[in-house]
Amino acid sequence: QVQLVESGGGLVQAGESLRLSCAASGTIFRINTMSWYRQAPGKERELVATITSVGNTNYADSVKGRFTISRDNAKNTVYLQMNSLKPEDTAVYYCNLQWQHWGQGTQVTVSS
């Protein structure tokens, strides 16, 4: 029933920015903790950022100061603003709802 659809990925050069979006349906979005994960080739999926229902946020050390997670409950959407992108940020980025549901992922590729 729950569906998460990511968008906004693409190919950019180092130093540029992207904003990822995740639109949720089939859930009472506003009460859920939302997260972004990413998985690079040959690497374990890792938690990038989390935002709770009341707006508290947490970030992985590798993205702190560069990425910002936010949510718009009226649009049932969570965002990940990614600035100063590095080649090391290249991965498939996944939206996650309450540690239970996953989107299909969106590819982010950062070239040197």
Secondary structure, DSSP 8 states (H G I E B T S, - for coil): --EEEEE--EEEETT--EEEEEEEESS-GGGS-EEEEEE-TTS--EEEEEE-TT--EEE-TTTTTTEEEEEEGGGTEEEEEE-S--GGG-EEEEEEETTTEE---EEEEEE-
